[in-house]
């Protein structure tokens, strides 16, 4: 499958631009400008959408769907505050990615973390959390387009559990080390990963459970809205437009 220009730029943003921005914020600003870094990451996530819409104007209804899913994620994290990390935010981000696309999944995941942290506390961890959850949203969209993830409970639950444990945990465990330790060694990295296994397992279990409970109703409703209002141009159309 030939990917659109917006997806390729998304890959560059995830692999190069966001990590570089976070490290600049850590080493140059000494983690003091995390609001600025978080806003930069949000700006980065909008670039692929702007490119995606360069040949057509986005409908207000499309932006409304993105806003509503972000708000649902924020509300879901707030509702499960007392049992964190057993929360539905990863499930909602994954559903967003597979129903709307990788770019939208990336944006919604990052937005959920940024907005919800106004309630739970902003800090140097916010850019890392935005990066981690946004990456899950992006990967869910790409894997769905490639046919790796199907829109059924079994496929979604397997992907959700693995993505939460290895992608989110794989980013946030070394991030915790960087934030709280003055130096980084291989032994410390291993220690942080081992100490985070319990947290990551609970987090992944919550994602699996919420995907099992809400994935089918949410996917059906989002698809119904997309079909009714003709929202979110299919990936094949976008690719054909770029060829022309």
GIVENFEN-V109844 format. One record per backbone hydrogen bond with DSSP energy under -0.5 kcal/mol. NH is the residue of the N-H (numbers start at 0). CO is the residue of the C=O. If there is no record, write none. Layout:
nh & co
NH & CO
NH & CO
This chain:
nh & co
2 & 0
7 & 3
8 & 4
9 & 5
10 & 6
11 & 7
12 & 8
13 & 9
14 & 10
15 & 11
16 & 11
17 & 12
19 & 15
20 & 16
21 & 17
22 & 18
23 & 19
24 & 20
25 & 21
26 & 22
27 & 23
28 & 23
30 & 24
31 & 28
36 & 32
37 & 33
38 & 34
39 & 35
40 & 36
41 & 37
42 & 38
43 & 39
44 & 40
45 & 41
45 & 42
46 & 42
46 & 43
47 & 43
48 & 44
49 & 45
50 & 46
51 & 47
52 & 48
53 & 50
55 & 52
61 & 58
62 & 58
63 & 59
64 & 60
65 & 61
66 & 62
67 & 63
68 & 64
69 & 65
70 & 66
71 & 67
72 & 68
73 & 69
74 & 70
75 & 71
76 & 72
77 & 73
78 & 74
79 & 75
80 & 77
82 & 79
83 & 80
85 & 82
86 & 84
91 & 87
92 & 88
93 & 89
94 & 90
95 & 91
96 & 92
97 & 93
98 & 94
99 & 95
100 & 95
100 & 96
104 & 100
105 & 101
106 & 102
107 & 103
108 & 104
109 & 105
110 & 106
111 & 107
112 & 108
113 & 109
114 & 110
115 & 111
116 & 112
117 & 114
118 & 115
119 & 115
120 & 116
125 & 122
127 & 123
128 & 124
129 & 125
130 & 126
131 & 127
132 & 128
133 & 129
134 & 130
135 & 131
136 & 132
137 & 133
138 & 134
139 & 135
140 & 136
141 & 137
142 & 138
143 & 139
144 & 140
145 & 141
146 & 143
147 & 142
148 & 142
149 & 147
151 & 149
155 & 151
156 & 152
157 & 153
158 & 154
159 & 155
160 & 156
161 & 157
162 & 158
163 & 159
164 & 160
165 & 161
166 & 161
166 & 162
167 & 162
168 & 163
170 & 166
171 & 167
172 & 168
174 & 170
175 & 171
176 & 172
177 & 173
178 & 174
179 & 175
180 & 176
188 & 184
189 & 185
190 & 186
191 & 187
192 & 188
193 & 189
194 & 190
195 & 191
196 & 193
199 & 195
200 & 196
201 & 197
202 & 198
203 & 199
204 & 200
205 & 201
206 & 202
207 & 203
208 & 204
209 & 205
210 & 206
211 & 207
212 & 208
213 & 209
214 & 210
217 & 213
218 & 214
219 & 215
220 & 216
221 & 217
222 & 218
223 & 219
224 & 220
225 & 221
226 & 222
227 & 223
228 & 224
229 & 225
230 & 225
237 & 233
238 & 234
239 & 235
240 & 236
241 & 237
242 & 238
243 & 239
